[in-house]
Amino acid sequence: MQNLFSNLWNDYVSITPDALEIHNKFSSLSSKPIVNDHIALRTFNDGLISLKHIGSLLSQHGYIEAGEYHFAEKKLYAKHFVHKTDESAPKIFVSELLLEEFSAELQMFCRGLIAQANWQISQEGLQLPKRHWGKISRNAYERLLEESEYAAWLAAFGLRANHFTVSINHLEKFRDIESVNQFVKDAGFKLNTSGAEIKGSEEVCLKQSSTMANIVDWAFEDGNYPIRSCFYEFAQRFAMPNGELYQGFVAASADKIFESTNVAA
């Protein structure tokens, strides 16, 4: 399991330099390691890369389902997974695009990618992180963007950690998300303000914020172009009425966190 997270992290920071810089800034203020609250993966709801099959992969690493979420406007379905014995293990949030709810053109293109992925998966088994299909064209990316930013991102980047998340509850020098956000902004990083800078509240037992995704020079079929890659999230959890710290997610907040990769932002 540790090897899986190390591979995901190394791949993630290679295309998200802001995350590594922010992580190092937090680390310089503490003698304790920065705790990762959760990671997120994006996928399609078809073939051997569907949420169902990724869930089967995670079960081999000791993870079990712990919650499900619906995002009607973005046409997504999601679940989060927790480790059944290791409470310190990061949660994993997996969302999938509901292809049948999109145009025939988008479905045809994405199912074509999935067909390529299925062939590779059947030979090698599901590998993370990896784009299991070849490079797409810039024009294809732009066409996908017209219908779904999520679809365009996934087609370009494949199965890799879309974000890691700093657990504010485990930070030594910061007591709340407000001070974390200010620290990040003072360091020169832009936060996602869709909906609000802070998503959620103490009433729903979870507050979240995130940077805007890095803009990287990404390789397409017809050359390199700048697009948004991944982002860094910050989460503060609060106690439920029973006194236990809330460990789930809030769909209304997650909906806005998705927009950290929006092109126009």
Secondary structure, DSSP 8 states (H G I E B T S, - for coil): -HHHHHHHHHHHHHH-HHHHHHHHHHHHT-SS---EEEEEEEEESSGGGSHHHHHHHHHTTTEEEEEEEEETTTTEEEEEEEESS-TTS-EEEEEEE-GGGS-HHHHHHHHHHHHHHHHHHHHH---SSB--S----HHHHHHHHHH-HHHHHHHHH-BSEEEEEEEGGG-SS--SHHHHHHHHHHTT--B--SS-SSEEETTTTEEEEEB---EEEEEETTEEEEEE--EEEEEEE-B-TTS-B--S--HHHHHHHGGGG-TT-
